[in-house]
Amino acid sequence: DDDRRARERASAEPAPAPVRTPEQRAQITLRVGLDEASRQLGRPVHVIEGMSSQFIGLASGRQVPGADPSRQVVRVVYQDAAGRMIYLDQQRIVAGQAVPTGSTASPRWTVGDVLVYLHGELGAEALRNLQRRVR
């Protein structure tokens, strides 16, 4: 009788939410190395000076304002001391691609023929401060 009640209580409790991997949190479709990321961009990958990336991957262009939605972006993923994710997205601008103008909540700019978009789980001011360190 006690066993039956214990089983009933256990089955009534909701299952814990699955733990998401860093790649899932970052919405990475494929993890890549620095060489492949540079090949995708046609030039060296931009990084945030003074920070160590957790990993680099490819993400859908549909996730990035102003990016070509039909092509992948290179996403360099960082994590701050509080565990907040920071993303430095980059996509090579191709002939005929509209380059975004205007502001977004997060810093977005071009360096040569590469669109760069800095965003994540930080406030706008913190992201603007990090933008100065992008190399």
Secondary structure, DSSP 8 states (H G I E B T S, - for coil): -HHHHHHHHHHHS--------HHHHTT-SEEE-HHHHHHHHTS----BTT---SEEEEEEGGGSTTS-TTSEEEEEEEE-TT--EEEEEEEE--TT-----S--SS-EEEETTEEEEEEESS-HHHHHHHHTTB-
